């Protein structure tokens, strides 16, 4: 018997800027109790692709990060922020991106 790890939304988002994009996606997906298969169906991709994203083995685009956010039912801003910060970290750039609403 396997014990399912449950994570509250607050815990999943606690260290969001320190998480890789894949870890962030996995934590959100598990928190919402969505399987990799279900997320893959929503996005019209393979379950293996979702697995690769969550293990940080897939090179994805900003557009794909937005597609994942929408498939999970979340506003894209947090996903874009985590995606960009993960890209900076992996490139060795010690800067942080924070998105702010555009002034009218």
C-alpha positions in Angstrom: 0.0 0.0 0.0 1.3 3.4 -0.9 0.8 6.5 1.2 -0.3 9.5 -0.8 1.6 12.7 0.1 -0.8 15.5 0.5 0.4 19.1 0.5 -1.7 22.1 1.4 -1.9 25.0 -1.1 -0.1 27.2 1.4 2.8 24.7 1.8 3.0 24.3 -2.0 3.3 28.0 -2.5 5.5 28.7 0.6 8.9 28.5 -1.2 7.7 29.1 -4.7 10.7 31.2 -5.8 13.0 28.4 -4.6 11.1 25.7 -6.5 11.8 24.5 -10.0 9.0 24.9 -12.4 8.5 21.2 -12.5 8.2 20.9 -8.7 5.8 23.8 -8.7 3.5 22.1 -11.3 3.7 18.8 -9.5 2.8 20.4 -6.1 -0.1 22.3 -7.5 -1.4 19.3 -9.5 -1.1 17.0 -6.4 -2.7 19.6 -4.2 -5.7 19.8 -6.5 -5.7 15.9 -6.7 -5.3 15.9 -10.5 -3.5 12.9 -12.0 -0.7 13.3 -14.6 -3.1 11.5 -17.0 -5.9 13.9 -16.4 -3.6 17.0 -16.8 -2.2 15.4 -20.0 -5.8 14.9 -21.4 -6.7 18.5 -20.6 -3.6 19.7 -22.5 -3.7 17.2 -25.4 -0.2 16.0 -24.6 1.1 12.6 -23.3 1.3 11.7 -19.7 5.1 11.1 -20.3 5.4 14.7 -21.3 3.8 15.9 -18.0 6.1 13.5 -16.1 9.1 15.0 -17.9 8.0 18.6 -17.1 7.6 17.7 -13.4 11.0 16.1 -13.3 12.5 19.1 -15.1 13.6 17.0 -18.0 11.5 18.7 -20.6 12.5 22.0 -22.1 9.3 24.0 -22.3 8.4 27.4 -23.6 6.7 30.3 -21.9 3.6 29.5 -23.9 3.6 25.9 -22.6 3.9 27.2 -19.0 0.8 29.4 -19.7 -1.0 26.4 -21.2 -0.2 24.3 -18.0 -1.6 27.1 -15.8 -4.8 27.3 -17.8 -5.2 23.5 -17.8 -4.9 23.5 -14.0 -7.4 26.3 -13.8 -5.1 29.0 -12.4 -4.2 32.5 -13.6 -1.0 32.3 -15.6 1.0 35.0 -13.8 2.3 32.8 -10.9 3.3 30.1 -13.4 5.1 32.6 -15.6 6.9 34.0 -12.6 8.1 30.6 -11.4 9.1 29.6 -14.9 11.2 32.7 -15.5 12.9 32.5 -12.1 13.6 28.8 -12.7 15.2 29.7 -16.1 17.3 32.4 -14.5 18.5 30.1 -11.7 19.4 27.3 -14.1 21.4 29.9 -16.2 23.3 30.9 -13.1 21.8 34.4 -13.0 21.3 35.6 -9.5 18.3 37.8 -10.1 14.6 37.4 -9.4 11.7 38.3 -11.6 8.5 39.6 -10.1 5.5 40.4 -12.3 3.5 43.5 -11.6 0.3 44.7 -13.3 0.8 47.1 -16.0 -0.2 50.7 -15.1 -3.2 52.0 -17.1 
